[in-house]
Amino acid sequence: MGLFKQKIVDERVQNMQNKIYREIYYIVYLICISSLIIKMFLYGRGFEHVTTELIILLTCAIYYSIRGMYSGVLSEEVEIHDANSKYRFSTKTIVIGILCGVVIALAMALNSAINYADSNAQALEYFFIVFLISLVIYAPFLAVFLFIGQQSAVKKSKKINDKMLEDNENEW
């Protein structure tokens, strides 16, 4: 008992620190999104001006997903969400994938109508053709991609969580 000292942790302090860290994360996220929007209005739609913000946003999201999956927390979060929410987490994931597909299809359709059409009639034609084709391609792809990714992450998290529980039982 003399070699290793256990650190005494006050749960109230620990919870308050976690709350502050969460607030900091939201502030950084809000600043990045605000900066991204402002730069897109000032400099146009190019990615060269918003690369840093995109890297920060994507890195945070990927890190949170991986960390949640390998700590076993993700499966617990999904179970709590499904117990408390009207719609299952997997349903929301599919809807988000479809909405992202719609946004991408709208962006591509607007780009085609604005940049490549010579008349208003041709602009409408380009818009609807590109929108429908993009919608048929991107919405199902993103919905399936996000659903499969989410399901595999939850499955991996559950497996890790079960292993941790089994290891804890073996210690007793």
Disulfide bonds with the S-S distance in Angstrom:
none
